[in-house]
Amino acid sequence: MQVIVFSLNNKLFAIPTNKVSEITKSVASIKVPNAPYWVEGLINLRGNVVTLLNLSKILSIDDGLCYNSIIILNYEDDLLGLLVDNVEQVLDIKEERIQILKKEDNQNIMGIIDIDNNIINVLDIEKLIGQIENKA
């Protein structure tokens, strides 16, 4: 399994690369009136409209306000952008290295990976986006 590791307020997270379309530098967004608090706005990515989501707000992490990268996801025929501090690396991980968490522990985290004494939270991105869609 290949994952993209990124930082968000000094914590490391990962998402599987099969959900990712591309990674781009942070760009200015257009605010959307009456949008949920976790929607930062819309961006134009080479003629495609991308909804920009603030992952810090979705995960209830202190908002660092210093986003250098956007991870573009393909989700149900839509493009979604996740604001992240920095993309750190792409890793090839054997699935057995992912320590699966009990569903009650954290619904949005599929498991954790320990690499060089760094704990990386592997997000279940489909479940996470599904939950916020239900709140909207």
N, C-alpha and C positions, 0 to 999 in steps of 0.2 A: 504494500500500500504506500502510495506517495502522498505526503502532506505538505502544506505550506505552513510554516511556523511564523507567527507574527507577534508583536508585542502590543500590549494595550495597558497603559498605566503601570508599567514595570512588571507586568505579568505576561507569561507566554501562553499562547493559544495556538491551535492548529486546526486546519480543516482539510479534508481530502481534496486532492487536486482535480478529481473527476467532476467536482461541482464548480470549479473555477474556470472562467473564460479568459481572464487576463488580469494583470496588475498594472495600475497606473499611478502616477503622482497625483497628489491631491489638487483639485481644481475648484474654482469658485462654483457655488451652487445657487440655484434660484429657489427661494423660500416658497413653500406651498401653504396658502392660508388654510387654517383649520385642520392641518395635518396632525397626526399623532405626534407626541413629544419626541419619539425616537426617529422620526423622519426629518433629516436635515434639509432636504430639498431635492431638486432635480438637477442632473447634469447632462450636457450634450456630449456624447462620446462618439465622434465621427458620424454624426447624423442620427445616432440612436439615443433615445431618451432613457436615462438610467435613474431609478429612484435611489437616493443616497440615504443609507441607514446609519445611525450612530450606535455602534455596537456597545459602547460603554453604557449608554442609557438602557439598552435592551438587557444587558447583563447586570445592571445595577452596580456598576463599578464607578468610582469617582471619575468624573469627566476631566481628562487631562488637557483638552482643548488644543493639543498639538498633534494634528494628524498629518502625516507625511505621505501616506499611501492609501489607495483605494483598491480593495480586492473586488473585482467584478465577478458576480456569480450568475450562472444560468439557473433560473428557478421557474419551472412551469411556463416556459416560453417567454419569460420576462427577464430583463437584465436588472440586477440589484447590485448596488455598490455598498461595501462595508468600509466605513472609515476605521483605519487602524493607525497606530503610532508609526510602526515600521514593519516591513516584511523582513524577517531575519534570514530565513533559508528555506530550501526545499529539501525534505528528507525522504529517503526510502526506508520504511519501517516494516518489519515483519509484524503481521497482525497480532501474533502472540506476545509481542512486547507491549502492547496496549493493555493496561490494567483496566478491565471493565468495571465501572461503578454500578452499584445497585441503583435502580431507577429512582428510588426514594431520595438518594443522596443529592443528586442534582439532575433535573430533567433535561438540561441543555447540554450536559457534558457526557459524551459517549464513554470516555475513559481518560486515563492519564498515561503519559510516557515519561520515564526518568532517563534523561540523557545528560551525562557528565554532571550529575547532581543538580540538574535543572528540571523542575517539574513543568511539563507542558500539558495543558488541558486540551483534549481533542473534542471539539464542539460537534454536536449532532445538528448540523446547520439546517437540515430539513425540518426537524422537530422544532427548532428555535424559531424559524420563520413561520411555521404553521401556528405556533402559539401566539405570535404577535399579530398574525392575520386575524385570529379569533378575537383578539382584544380590540382591533380597529373598528 
